[in-house]
Structures are given as C-alpha cells and as structure tokens.
Amino acid sequence: MLLSELCQKVIAITKSTGAFIRTEAQSFDRNRIEHKGLNDLVSYVDKQAEEQLVKGLQQLLPEAGFITEEGTVTEKATEYNWIIDPLDGTTNFIHGLPLFSISIALMQHTEIVLGVVYEINRDECFYATKGNGAFCNDRPIRVSGTEKLADALIVTGYPYTDFGKTDIYLQILKSYMQKSHGVRRLGSAAVDLAYVANGIFEGFFEFNLNSYDVAAGVILVKEAGGYVSMFTDNNGNPVFDREIVASNGQVHAEMLQVIGEYWQG
C-alpha cells in the first residue's frame, strides 16, 4: 500500500476516534481522572481512544508494532511501528479547555514516514508522508517566511512533572519573550508542531517530551519546509531524546543561540 493511500486510511480512523473524544468532552466528569504521576493525568477517554486507534491501525498494517502512551500495546516490530498519543492535551480536555489532539506517526526502522495530527475542536487534520509535503484538511501548508527571531511568534510547553531544570527553562523563556513577538503555551505539543508547519508559529521548543508527543509533528514540520533538531543541533534524535527545537528554518540558528546561553544538556 502506498504511503499516501495508507495516510488517508489513518485519517479516517483518526477522525472516527476524534468524534468519540468530542462527544465525551461534552459530559466529561472530572471525578473519573487518574494520576500516572505528578500532574500527569489520564482518563477513560484516553484509554478508550487508544484502544480504538490501535484496533483500526492493526487492521491496516498487521505487521507493525506500537509505541503507545497508555500501553494498550507494547510490542515493537522490526521494520514498522506506530507511535500514538490518543489525546495530546489531556489536562486541557479535563478542564474543558477546547484544545487537544490525536497524534499518530508511522516509523520505518528509525525514520518517521507518516504523521497525522488531528486538532479535534477546530476539525483541523494535519498530515504528511515522506517526500509528499504537508497538508491541513487537504490544503498544502508551508512554514512561515519570517527571517528574524525579532519578528517571530514562539510556542513552548512548561515543565509539569520534572521541575529539575525549571530555573534554566525560565531564563530561556525570558530571553525569548524579550527577543521575539511573544511566547505562547497551548498545552498540546502535537498542535504546537502542526502550527509551526502551518506558518502560525515560527518556532517551538520543549524538553522532557516523549516520542508520542512529537513524532507526527516532526514530519509535518519537515515536509512543510521547516527544520527540527536537538537543543544543540547535534546528532541526537529529537523524537526520542526528550528535547526538541522546531522552526521555519530561518530563525533556527537564533533559537539555538538563545537556548545555548543557558542549556548545558
């Protein structure tokens, strides 16, 4: 099956699960949340959504393994693996803030070759396959053409479970606040990356993320003409190594310079 054909089938599965999440959001009871760790929340909606996604994806590509946030399936395969976040922005969802998404990526060996991010409330479906560009609701998208950090809008995520580097993060945040048009925090890394790909934000940075938070967004940014790296632009893997900078490419060096003034790894 061609990647483009497979992607359309993934989109259909994603939207079906998105409809389930949208319905549950209308009557969600906060008393039904669970705590995986400090400020790390999960609900029955996350779990049921993941089960729906896994069931559908297994039928599409039976030989593929899975990397999932809620552990519905934990078996990895040799060549293909799905990387799934069934509800990126759980805290937003629980509090009734209408910004959360589904993130699905397909990894072939160590390379992300397909990504879908579905922002449920705005019905924005972002998708990309290797070498075929990035799209939102079938419309081609590109990163912004902004050339300078001083003219850029940056997005990030705040530390919420591991506060060991909070002071360093705040120094970086302060610097970006002073050197850009501003910094936003939406609460869904998948949407952050999709919006970089769509030219809304010029750059995104965050640390202590997991592969299922960023895998789909990474291919979106790359296929939209952007650039993704570690904090020091070394040979690490921003999907798995828990630090990521994504940008339109033109402000990337300035973003790394800001981070490099404070970040020691």
C-alpha positions in Angstrom: 0.0 0.0 0.0 1.3 3.4 -0.9 2.1 5.8 1.9 -0.4 8.3 0.6 -3.1 5.8 0.4 -2.3 4.5 3.9 -2.3 8.0 5.2 -5.9 8.6 4.0 -7.0 5.4 5.9 -5.2 6.6 9.0 -7.0 10.0 8.7 -10.4 8.2 8.6 -9.6 6.2 11.8 -8.3 9.3 13.5 -11.4 11.3 12.7 -13.7 8.5 13.9 -11.9 8.4 17.3 -11.9 12.2 17.3 -15.7 12.2 17.1 -15.7 9.9 20.2 -13.5 12.3 22.1 -15.5 15.3 21.1 -18.7 13.6 22.3 -17.2 12.6 25.6 -15.9 16.1 26.2 -19.4 17.4 26.4 -20.3 15.5 29.5 -16.9 14.6 31.0 -16.8 14.1 34.8 -13.5 15.2 36.4 -14.0 12.7 39.2 -13.1 10.0 36.6 -9.5 11.1 36.1 -6.4 9.1 37.2 -2.9 10.2 38.1 0.1 8.4 36.4 2.4 10.8 38.3 2.7 14.4 39.5 0.4 16.4 37.2 0.4 13.5 34.7 -3.3 12.9 34.2 -5.2 10.2 32.3 -8.9 9.4 31.8 -11.0 6.6 30.5 -11.3 8.7 27.3 -7.5 8.5 26.7 -7.6 4.7 27.2 -10.7 4.0 25.1 -9.5 6.3 22.3 -6.1 4.5 22.2 -7.9 1.1 22.0 -9.9 2.3 19.1 -6.9 3.7 17.3 -4.8 0.5 17.9 -7.7 -1.7 16.6 -8.0 0.3 13.4 -4.3 0.6 12.8 -3.7 -3.1 13.4 -6.1 -3.9 10.5 -4.3 -1.5 8.2 -0.7 -2.8 8.8 -0.8 -6.1 10.7 3.0 -6.5 10.8 3.5 -3.1 12.5 4.4 -2.7 16.2 3.2 0.0 18.5 4.6 2.7 20.9 1.6 4.0 22.8 1.2 6.4 25.6 -1.3 4.4 27.6 0.2 1.0 27.0 -2.6 -0.6 25.1 0.0 -2.4 23.0 3.7 -2.5 23.9 5.2 -4.8 21.3 7.6 -3.2 18.9 8.3 -4.6 15.4 11.5 -4.7 13.4 10.5 -2.5 10.4 7.3 -0.6 11.1 6.0 0.9 14.4 3.0 3.2 15.0 3.7 5.9 17.6 0.4 7.0 19.2 -0.9 9.7 21.5 -4.6 9.2 21.7 -5.3 12.5 23.5 -2.5 15.0 23.5 -3.6 17.8 25.8 -5.4 15.7 28.4 -5.2 18.4 31.0 -6.9 20.8 28.6 -9.5 18.2 28.0 -10.2 17.5 31.6 -10.6 21.2 32.4 -12.8 21.9 29.4 -10.3 23.9 27.5 -11.1 23.2 23.9 -7.6 22.5 22.5 -6.5 18.9 22.3 -5.5 16.5 19.6 -4.8 13.0 18.4 -1.2 12.3 17.2 -0.3 9.3 15.1 3.0 8.6 13.4 4.4 5.6 11.4 8.1 4.9 11.9 10.0 2.8 9.4 13.1 1.5 11.1 14.2 4.8 12.7 12.6 7.3 10.3 9.2 8.8 10.6 7.5 8.4 7.2 3.9 9.3 8.0 2.2 11.7 10.5 -1.3 12.8 11.3 -2.3 15.4 13.9 -6.0 16.0 14.4 -7.0 19.1 16.4 -10.4 17.9 17.4 -12.2 21.1 18.3 -11.4 23.1 15.2 -11.6 19.9 13.0 -8.1 20.6 11.7 -6.5 17.5 10.3 -2.8 17.9 9.5 -0.9 15.2 7.7 2.3 14.4 5.9 4.1 11.5 4.3 7.7 11.3 3.4 8.6 13.3 0.3 5.0 14.4 -0.4 4.6 17.6 1.5 2.4 18.6 4.4 -1.4 19.4 4.4 -4.2 20.6 6.5 -7.7 19.5 5.5 -6.3 18.7 2.0 -4.7 22.2 1.7 -0.9 22.3 1.2 0.8 24.1 4.1 4.2 25.7 4.4 6.2 27.1 7.3 6.3 30.9 7.6 8.8 33.0 5.7 9.8 35.1 8.7 13.5 35.6 8.7 14.3 37.0 12.1 13.6 35.9 15.7 12.6 39.5 16.5 9.6 39.1 14.1 8.7 35.6 15.3 6.0 34.1 17.5 7.3 31.2 19.6 5.4 28.4 21.2 6.5 26.1 24.1 5.3 23.8 26.9 6.0 24.4 30.6 7.6 21.7 32.8 4.8 20.0 34.7 6.2 16.8 36.2 10.0 17.2 36.3 11.0 20.6 37.7 14.7 20.0 38.0 15.6 22.4 35.2 12.8 24.9 35.8 15.2 27.8 36.5 17.1 27.2 33.3 13.8 27.0 31.4 12.6 30.3 32.8 15.8 32.0 31.8 15.3 30.7 28.2 11.7 31.8 28.3 12.6 35.3 29.5 15.1 35.6 26.7 12.6 34.5 24.0 10.0 36.9 25.5 12.4 39.8 25.1 13.7 38.8 21.6 10.5 37.8 19.8 6.9 38.9 19.2 6.0 36.7 22.2 5.7 33.2 23.5 2.5 31.0 23.7 1.7 27.8 25.6 -1.2 25.8 24.1 -0.9 22.6 26.1 -0.5 20.1 23.1 2.9 19.6 21.7 1.4 17.9 18.6 -0.6 21.0 17.8 2.4 23.3 18.5 4.3 21.5 15.9 1.4 21.4 13.4 1.1 25.1 13.8 4.8 25.6 13.1 4.2 23.6 9.9 1.2 25.7 9.1 3.2 29.0 9.4 1.3 30.2 12.5 4.4 29.9 14.8 7.9 30.4 13.7 9.4 28.1 16.3 8.8 25.6 19.1 11.0 24.3 21.9 10.4 22.0 24.8 12.2 19.3 26.8 11.1 16.1 28.7 8.7 15.2 25.9 8.0 11.6 24.8 8.1 10.2 21.3 4.3 10.0 21.1 4.1 13.8 21.8 6.2 14.8 18.8 6.7 12.1 16.3 3.8 13.1 14.0 4.6 16.8 14.4 8.2 16.3 13.4 7.4 15.0 9.9 4.8 17.7 9.5 7.4 20.4 10.1 10.0 18.8 7.9 7.6 18.2 5.0 6.3 21.8 5.3 9.9 23.1 4.7 11.0 23.5 8.3 13.8 22.2 10.4 13.9 20.1 13.6 16.9 19.5 15.9 18.0 18.9 19.4 18.8 21.9 21.6 22.4 21.9 20.5 21.7 20.8 16.9 23.8 17.7 17.4 23.2 14.2 16.0 20.7 13.2 18.6 17.1 12.2 17.7 14.5 14.9 18.8 11.8 12.2 18.6 13.3 10.1 21.3 15.9 12.1 23.1 13.5 14.3 25.1 14.5 17.8 23.7 13.3 19.4 20.6 13.5 22.7 18.6 11.4 23.0 15.5 11.2 26.1 13.3 10.7 27.5 9.9 14.4 27.0 9.4 15.2 30.7 9.0 15.1 31.5 12.8 16.6 28.2 13.9 20.1 29.4 14.4 18.8 32.3 16.6 16.6 30.0 18.6 19.6 27.6 19.3 21.7 30.6 20.3 19.2 31.7 22.9 18.9 28.1 24.3 22.7 27.7 24.2 23.2 30.6 26.5 21.7 28.6 29.4 21.3 25.0 28.4 24.1 22.6 29.4 22.3 19.3 28.5 
